[in-house]
Every structure is written in C-alpha cells, then in structure tokens.
Amino acid sequence: MIIKKLFCGLAISLFSISLSAETTLRYSETGPNRGTRAQAIEYFMKNATELSGGELKFDIHWGGALLDYKAAAGGLSVGTADIGSVLAVYAPTKLKALAIGDIPHQSADPWVGMRAMYELMNTNESLKKLLEKENLVYLTNFSSSGVQFECSGSNKIESIEDIKGKKIRAVAIYSKVLNDLGAEIVGVTAGEIYQALDTGLVDCSASYLYTVRALKTFEVIDHLSLSDWGQIAGFAIVMNADSWSYLSASEQKALREAGSNMIDYFARLQVEEMDSVVDGLETGEIGNQVPVTRWAPEERQRLVEASEKYTQDWIELLNKSGVSGEKIWEQYMDIVARYEKEKEELGYPWER
C-alpha cells in the first residue's frame, strides 16, 4: 500500500508555508540484489525519485522476500506490493499481453527488444486493457538478451542436430521448441543451473551471456555456442492499478520517464557485459578458458523457424480474448524492424 507523508517547511518568507508530499511505493523484486539487472532497478528507482523532485520513494524487497516469481503477478494485482517485476512465463494467463515478448523472432538484441516492448505496451490499447483487467499498469521492460548454449563435459550445441538427446535446461517457449527438436528438458531454476551443469544433471543450459558471471557458470562449462536465439522480453516492471491511480500526474510522468531511461541504461550494461564475457571466456580472464563458437546463419534461421508455430499459439490466445492477435503481432514486428534499423544505421543511443 502506498504510504504518503506530508512535510511542512518554513519558506524564506516568514508569512508563507510550503507543503511537499512524499509517496513511498512498496517494490517487490524477485531477483537478488546483485548483477546488472539489480543495477538497472536501482537506477530506475533513483531516477524516478529525482524526476519527481523527491516525491517518489521506494521500499524494495529483494530476492522474492515479498513475492516470488510465481506469486508476483497475482500479488501485485491485489496490492500486496505497489510495484514490482513480473515474468509472463510464470503467469501466462494473467500476463498474456506481455507474453508476446517471449516469442522468438529475428532480433536478439536487448536494446531493440526492450525498446520495441516499451513502445508496443504504451501504444497498443488492446494490450493495455488486457493488463488493466488484471488491475496492472505497465511501466517498463527488461530483456534476457539472446539465448545461447552453455555446455559441460564433451557436450556442444552448434546446430539443430546437436539438440537431439541432450538434457537441457530451458524456460518459456524455448523449452517447448527444444523439446520439439528432441531435447530432454530438465526443470531447474536459474539458481540451480551451476550445480546442474557441475553434476551432469543437465548437459547444456539455454542461457544468457549477461548471467554467466553472475551465476558463475564460467567455472563449470566447457563450451559456449552463440545462437543469438530470441530473448525473454515478457519481463517487465508493472504497477498495481489502484496504487497508480493514487499518484499525481507528475509522479506518473516521472515513473514513465524513468522506465524509458532505464531501458538504455540496462541495455548498455548488458551489451558491455556480453562482450566482456565472450572475451573473458576465450582468454580465461574470468575463470577457465572456454571455447566460444557461433552458430552458422543458416542453422540459426532453422532454429528461428522451428519457433514459428508458437507465434500462432499466442495469436490464437489473443483472438480468444477478443482482440486481433494478428494485428498486434504485425505492429510488434514493424516496431522491432524499425529499432533494428535505427541501431544498424545510428548505433546504440550511448554511442551517438
């Protein structure tokens, strides 16, 4: 629940008194207070406070202490927290509007993915209404960046054929596609990936470059292949709609602007970390020296094409909700293409 406090301050004139309101938002974060995403959340909160002139404050609960991944969407919708991070894969019915961001497509770039989702979720009225039905308001987006394959022992995944028979940890649509291609999907959490790779419970993990250092998987992998396959972008900061309605227009504006600013900040952290991890694995500077290979373009295309049927599944789900899934998907792909073109022609915002 929002906590508002009033402070009285004596102005320079002895005959006037100024009043300023401070609003404290309870933030539920499912991840730990470490790594690049935690840095991005800290940046978002600090920036929102600054943009609101000090009116907005945050009481953050890290590591799922208030709401874990599975409970986050439901807890935020009923007001257990005012604001928090949610993953569509853990609440596919409540967060079907956000689930579009998890569908693999041609771009695996985190800046493109987050910018595209931010624009789509703020401009498409049908998606906004689907969230409103769950008593939620979209603020901004995260991205996992592209899916890559971390493997231990003699295991490697450098092509579609290499997937068959492998024990792989994967989530969301990616686990379904890999299962279709003959993998044995092993259900372990992100926090269990290290042990699973170390003990042989899994042969490989469909993972992300920016988590290699945070999860210390560089200590237990013997090969990394870069497929740059899709990204998890059904991953957002949302707010309880009742709490949102209590905010002033200036506070709402500050949260929106801070959300947009966070995307560029987080994307830069991710891109720099991804480059650093690849270099560090190849040289051994961040642990064991690990061979890094890249999927051939034609193999990557086969992987993308193997994901296409799940696009149609999402479209049909949206159609059943009374909105045109086809039109929304077309809008999303147009936005993705526009940001991909912008990145190719102008570079990232922080490079200009």
Stockholm file with secondary structure:
# STOCKHOLM 1.0

chainA/1-352         MIIKKLFCGLAISLFSISLSAETTLRYSETGPNRGTRAQAIEYFMKNATELSGGELKFDIHWGGALLDYKAAAGGLSVGTADIGSVLAVYAPTKLKALAIGDIPHQSADPWVGMRAMYELMNTNESLKKLLEKENLVYLTNFSSSGVQFECSGSNKIESIEDIKGKKIRAVAIYSKVLNDLGAEIVGVTAGEIYQALDTGLVDCSASYLYTVRALKTFEVIDHLSLSDWGQIAGFAIVMNADSWSYLSASEQKALREAGSNMIDYFARLQVEEMDSVVDGLETGEIGNQVPVTRWAPEERQRLVEASEKYTQDWIELLNKSGVSGEKIWEQYMDIVARYEKEKEELGYPWER
#=GR chainA/1-352 SS CCEEEEEEEECSSTTCEEEEEEEEEEEECSSCSCSHHHHHHHHHHHHHHHHTTTCEEEEEECTTSSCCHHHHHHHHHHTSSSEEEEEGGGSTTTTTTGGGGGSCCSCCCHHHHHHHHHHHHHHCHHHHHHHHHTTEEEEEECCCCCEEEEECTTCCCCSHHHHTTCEEECCHHHHHHHHHTTCEECCCCGGGHHHHHHHTSCSEEEECGGGTTTTTGGGTCSEEEEEEECCCCCEEEEEEHHHHHHSCHHHHHHHHHHHHHHHHHHHHHHHHHHHHHHHHHHHTTTSSCCCEEECCHHHHHHHHHHTHHHHHHHHHHHHHTTSCHHHHHHHHHHHHHHHHHHHHHHCCGGGC
#=GC SS_cons         CCEEEEEEEECSSTTCEEEEEEEEEEEECSSCSCSHHHHHHHHHHHHHHHHTTTCEEEEEECTTSSCCHHHHHHHHHHTSSSEEEEEGGGSTTTTTTGGGGGSCCSCCCHHHHHHHHHHHHHHCHHHHHHHHHTTEEEEEECCCCCEEEEECTTCCCCSHHHHTTCEEECCHHHHHHHHHTTCEECCCCGGGHHHHHHHTSCSEEEECGGGTTTTTGGGTCSEEEEEEECCCCCEEEEEEHHHHHHSCHHHHHHHHHHHHHHHHHHHHHHHHHHHHHHHHHHHTTTSSCCCEEECCHHHHHHHHHHTHHHHHHHHHHHHHTTSCHHHHHHHHHHHHHHHHHHHHHHCCGGGC
//
